[in-house]
Amino acid sequence: MTDSAPKATPQKQENAFLNLGMNLVLPVLLLNKGDDWFNASPTAVLIIALVFPLGYGIYDFVTRKKANLFSIIGFVSVLLTGGIGLLHLDNKWLAVKEAGIPAIFAIITGASALTKKPLVRLFILNREIMDVDRIDAAIPEGDRGEFDKVLARGTWYLAASFVVSSILNYILTTIIVVSEPGTDAYNSELGKLQAMSFAVIALPSILMLGYAMWYVFTNIKKITGLGFEDLMYQPAQPKKKNTPS
């Protein structure tokens, strides 16, 4: 008797290049060069530049049918950036917003370390990266508590990376964005801020995330006795059909 249960449809993966282009490259180019390309006011150029990340966020949600708290906060961040510029609010609010988004991430991540589901499971110990079932089966019964402590510590390291990002965001924004909203200079400074964010903000955060991953992987290997390849998720290979000779 054959198994008639429907097979799970593999989830559509996000296009990393499209993500980068819509959320960083195009907005940066438009904010820096939009006044040369279009016969439009600085406010109109700002709106055009913000349409791309907003549009991509909606497109990604519709096509992948997946949303989470972090992507929602990122979506709101774009709306706030546009609102601050369009309403001509003081630049200090832009700095507060830029620091506030990673600060929210830090609070959520740190709070999860105190629960039974620390967010390190989302970023690192998830079924798309690691063989969760095999790891769970290999944990000695007496080491369950130590395993949970490793996940909690790894989550605190993730929270620390968001704290660093929050501080750097505030400093970088106050240094770069000094012009009045609604001007070409303001748009250009926003573009410069986005362009520099990767090197000044994202890179240190990525390094700290890398350390958190190293910590989790190293300690899971010690607890379970599994090798690195054993920890990683291996997609099931399709069985080859025997062809008659």
C-alpha positions in Angstrom: 0.0 0.0 0.0 1.5 3.3 -1.1 1.7 6.4 1.1 -0.9 8.8 -0.3 0.1 11.7 2.1 0.8 14.9 0.1 4.4 15.9 0.0 5.4 19.2 1.4 6.0 21.8 -1.2 9.5 23.2 -0.9 9.4 26.8 0.1 10.5 29.3 -2.5 13.9 30.7 -1.6 14.6 34.4 -1.5 16.7 35.8 -4.3 19.7 37.4 -2.5 20.8 39.5 -5.5 17.3 40.9 -6.0 17.1 41.6 -2.2 20.4 43.5 -2.3 19.5 45.4 -5.4 16.0 46.5 -4.3 16.9 47.3 -0.7 20.4 48.8 -1.0 21.8 49.4 -4.5 18.8 51.1 -6.2 17.9 53.3 -3.2 21.5 54.4 -2.8 21.8 55.3 -6.5 18.5 57.2 -6.6 19.2 59.1 -3.4 22.7 60.2 -4.7 21.9 60.6 -8.4 18.1 61.0 -8.6 18.2 64.8 -8.9 20.4 64.4 -12.0 18.3 61.6 -13.6 14.8 63.1 -13.0 13.4 66.5 -13.3 11.8 66.1 -9.9 12.0 67.7 -6.4 14.1 66.2 -3.7 10.9 65.0 -2.0 9.8 63.2 -5.1 13.2 61.5 -5.5 13.0 60.4 -1.8 9.6 58.8 -2.5 10.9 57.0 -5.6 13.9 55.7 -3.7 11.7 54.3 -0.9 9.2 52.7 -3.3 11.8 50.0 -4.2 12.4 48.5 -0.7 8.7 48.9 0.2 7.6 47.2 -3.1 10.1 44.4 -2.6 8.9 43.8 0.9 5.3 43.4 -0.4 6.4 41.3 -3.4 8.5 39.0 -1.2 5.6 38.4 1.3 3.1 37.7 -1.5 5.5 35.3 -3.4 7.0 33.4 -0.5 3.9 33.6 1.8 6.2 34.1 4.8 6.6 37.0 7.2 8.1 37.3 10.6 8.5 39.9 13.3 12.0 40.9 12.1 10.9 41.5 8.5 7.9 43.5 9.7 10.1 45.7 11.8 12.4 46.2 8.8 9.4 47.2 6.6 8.2 49.7 9.3 11.8 51.1 9.4 11.6 52.0 5.7 8.2 53.7 6.3 9.6 55.7 9.2 12.6 56.8 7.2 10.3 58.1 4.5 7.9 59.7 7.0 10.7 61.6 8.8 12.0 63.0 5.5 8.6 63.9 4.1 7.4 65.5 7.3 10.7 67.4 7.6 11.3 66.3 11.1 14.5 67.1 13.0 17.4 64.8 12.1 17.7 63.6 15.6 14.6 61.5 15.0 16.3 59.8 12.1 19.2 58.9 14.4 16.8 57.7 17.1 15.0 55.6 14.5 18.2 54.1 13.1 19.3 53.2 16.6 15.9 52.1 17.7 15.4 49.3 15.2 18.4 47.2 16.2 17.7 48.1 19.8 14.2 46.4 19.4 15.9 43.4 17.9 18.3 43.3 20.9 15.4 43.4 23.4 13.4 40.7 21.6 16.5 38.5 21.2 17.7 39.0 24.8 14.2 38.3 26.2 14.0 35.1 24.2 17.1 33.8 26.0 15.0 33.7 29.1 12.4 31.4 27.5 12.4 27.8 26.3 12.7 29.0 22.7 15.8 31.3 22.4 16.1 33.0 19.0 19.4 31.2 18.3 17.2 28.4 17.1 15.8 30.7 14.4 19.2 32.0 13.3 21.4 29.0 13.7 19.8 25.8 15.1 17.1 25.5 12.5 16.2 22.7 10.2 17.4 24.5 7.1 21.0 24.7 8.5 21.4 21.9 11.0 20.2 18.3 11.4 18.0 19.1 14.4 16.6 15.6 14.9 20.0 14.0 14.8 21.4 16.5 17.2 18.5 16.1 19.6 18.9 12.3 19.6 22.6 12.5 20.3 22.4 14.7 23.4 23.1 12.6 26.5 20.1 12.8 28.9 22.3 14.3 31.7 23.6 17.1 29.4 20.2 18.5 28.4 20.6 21.4 30.9 24.1 22.3 29.5 22.7 22.2 26.0 20.0 24.7 26.9 22.6 26.9 28.5 24.7 26.9 25.3 21.6 28.0 23.3 20.9 30.8 25.9 24.4 32.1 25.8 24.5 32.0 22.0 21.3 34.1 22.0 22.8 36.6 24.3 25.8 37.0 21.9 23.2 37.6 19.1 21.6 40.3 21.3 25.0 41.9 21.9 25.5 42.2 18.2 22.3 44.2 17.9 23.4 46.4 20.7 26.6 47.2 18.9 24.6 47.9 15.7 22.3 50.2 17.6 25.2 52.3 19.0 27.0 52.5 15.6 23.8 53.4 13.8 23.2 56.4 16.1 26.8 57.6 15.8 26.9 57.2 12.0 23.6 58.9 11.4 24.4 61.9 13.5 27.8 62.3 11.7 26.5 61.9 8.1 22.9 63.3 8.0 23.2 67.0 8.9 21.2 68.7 6.1 17.6 69.8 6.2 15.0 67.2 5.1 13.5 67.9 1.7 16.8 68.9 0.1 19.1 67.3 -2.4 21.8 67.3 0.2 19.6 65.4 2.7 18.8 62.7 0.1 22.5 62.4 -0.8 23.4 62.0 2.9 20.7 59.3 3.3 22.2 57.5 0.3 25.7 57.8 1.8 24.4 56.5 5.2 22.9 53.4 3.5 26.1 52.8 1.5 28.4 53.1 4.6 26.1 51.1 6.9 27.4 47.8 5.5 31.0 48.4 6.3 30.6 50.4 9.5 27.5 48.6 11.0 26.8 45.3 9.2 30.4 44.0 9.2 30.9 44.2 13.0 27.5 42.7 13.5 28.3 39.9 11.1 31.6 39.2 12.9 29.7 39.0 16.2 27.1 36.7 14.6 30.0 34.5 13.3 31.3 34.3 16.8 27.9 33.2 18.1 27.7 30.6 15.4 31.2 29.3 16.3 30.3 29.1 20.0 27.1 27.2 19.4 28.6 24.8 16.9 31.7 24.1 19.0 29.7 23.4 22.2 27.1 21.3 20.4 30.0 19.2 19.0 31.4 18.7 22.5 28.0 17.7 24.0 26.8 15.4 21.2 30.1 14.0 20.0 29.0 14.6 16.4 31.4 15.9 13.7 30.8 19.1 11.8 29.3 17.3 8.8 27.0 15.3 11.0 25.6 18.5 12.5 24.7 20.0 9.1 21.4 19.4 7.4 21.8 17.1 4.4 18.9 17.2 1.9 17.7 13.7 1.0 19.1 12.6 -2.3 16.5 11.3 -4.8 16.8 7.5 -5.3 18.1 6.5 -8.7 15.7 4.3 -10.7 17.1 1.1 -11.9 17.0 1.0 -15.7 16.6 -2.4 -17.3 19.7 -3.6 -19.2 
